[in-house]
């Protein structure tokens, strides 16, 4: 997560860093991106970069999570549900072209970056409303008895990690095909395991 000094920056400076981050990661492979280039394009010193972020992964994951949060918040606003919604909202309907392009870079980041996301604080932040939805469904008596919701949430996030591994190993790059595979797993397999009949 960014350091507090980043959150204390002016909106103009944060926007400059965000735009530079998008541009660099959209146009370069993740491994080729260096902090020196990020600092130069953001018009900050390398020392300032480390006052705001711990490392390149921290910077990347912060902005990736922002885009994902924007998308999920829109789905929540339109459907009131995320995990249990039947509707797929195209990311292009919610995010800018630049955000969509940056989001696509996710499929090419190193596996260690994905691990840091899915098994760390960023995933908990991003999927926090899924935990709330699970609790709402439990309180409405729609989930199977004696489910450990922490474990269910863990299964959800680790399933996402596994699905992205599958996409990578099978070179699945088409958005609609990825979405179809994810929906099939979560609606037909995952939810069937936790919802009452």
N, C-alpha and C positions, 0 to 999 in steps of 0.2 A: 504494500500500500504506500502511496506517496507520504512524504513527511509533512508535518503540520506547516512547515515553511512554504510548501507548494500551495496549500489552501489559503495561505495569507496573501498570495500574489494578487495583483489586480486582474480583473477579467481580461483585459487586453493582453497581458503577458501570458496568462494561461492559454488564451486563444492562439497566440503566436507559437507556443510550444506544441499545442495540439496540431495545428496546421503543418508545422515542420515535421512532426512525427508521422502524420498521415502520408505526406509527400515522400518521405524517405522510405518508409516500409512498403508503400505501394510500388515504388520504383526499384527497390533493391531487395535481394534475398536477405532474410533475417540475419544469417551468419555474417553477411558482408557489412552490416550496419555497425558503425562505431560511434561511441559517445561523443567523440570530437566533432563528427559531422552533425549530430543532433544539436549539440551546443552551438555550433557555427550557424546552422540554419535557424535556430531559435533566437539567435542574437543574445546568448548568455555565455558565461564562462564555464569551463569544465567544473571548476569549483562550485559554481552555483548549481550546476546539474546535480551534483552529489548532495547539495543542501536540500534539493527538492525530491530526489528519487534515490533509491538504494543502488540501482543498477539498470541496465537496459531492459531486463525482464520486467522489472517493476514499472517502468515507463510504459512499455508495450501493453502489459496486462491492465494497467489503469485505463488506458484509452480504449482497449478492446472491450473491457467490462462496461464502460460508459455507453458504447454503441449497443451492446447486448441489452443493457438496462433500458435504454430508450425503446428498443423493440418490444421487450417484455412488458413494459409499463403501458404501451399502446394496446397490446393484446389484452392486458388486464382491464384497461379502460373500456374497450369495446365489448369484451366477452364476460368480464367478471371472473373468468377462470383462465388459467394458463395450462396447467397440467391436464385438465379435464375438458378443454375446449375441442370442438370438432372442426373449427375453422382454421385454415392456414392463411395468415396475412403475409403477402409478399413483402420482404424486407424493403424493397424499393418504394412501397407505399408509405413507409414510416421514416426511413432514413434518407439522407442526402446521397447523391452519387458518390461523393468522396467517402462518406461513412460506409457505404456498401462495398466499395473497392478495398478500403482498409479492413473491413470485416472478413473479406475473402482471403486476406493474407494469413488468417488463422490456420488454414488447411496446409500451410507450408512451414509453420514454425517447428523448431526441434521438439521432439517428444518430451524432453525435460521441461520445456516451457509449458506444454500442456499439462504435465504432471503437477507443476507448481500451481497452475490454475485450478485444476479439478480436485486437488488434495490440499488446498490451502484456503486462505482467507478470501480470495477473490470469488471463488465458487460459492462460498457461504454467503457473501454479500449479494451476488447476482441471484442466487436461488432462494433468498430469504422468503419471498412471497410464496414459493412452492411449499415451504414448511408451514406457512400460515394456511394455505389451501388444504393441506393434509389435515391440519388441526380442525379446520371448519368441517371437513368431511367426517372426521372422527366424531366430533360433537353432534353432527347430524345423523350419526349412527349408519353411515354409508360404507364404512370400511369394515373389513373382517375383524373379528374380536382379537384382542391381545396382540395387536401389531405394535412393534417398537418403531415409532415414527422416526427416531434418530437413525435407526438402521435402514428404514425405507428411503429416507433422504440420502443416506450414504450410497445405497444401491443405485439411486437415480443418478447421482453425480458420477459414480464410477462407471455406470453404463454409458454415459455420454463420452467418457474417455475411451472406452472400448469401441464404441461406434465410430469415433473419429479415427482410431487406429485402423478399423476395418476399411473406412473410406480411403485412407492413405495406401494401405496394402493392395487394395483392388483398384486404385487409380480412379475412384468415383469422384468426378469433379462437377457434374451437373447438379445445380441447386435443387431442381425438382426431384431428381432421383434420390439425392441425399434426404430430402424432406420426406419422401415416400417411405424410405427405409426407417427413418427415425419414428415416423408416425405409426408404422406397422408395429414396431417394437413396443413403443410406449402405450399405444391404445389396445393392441391385441394380446400382448404378452405381459407387460409390466402392470397395467391397470387391472387386468383380469386376476392378477395375483393378489391384489390388495382390496378390490371392491367387493362388496357383498353381491351375491347373485340377485 
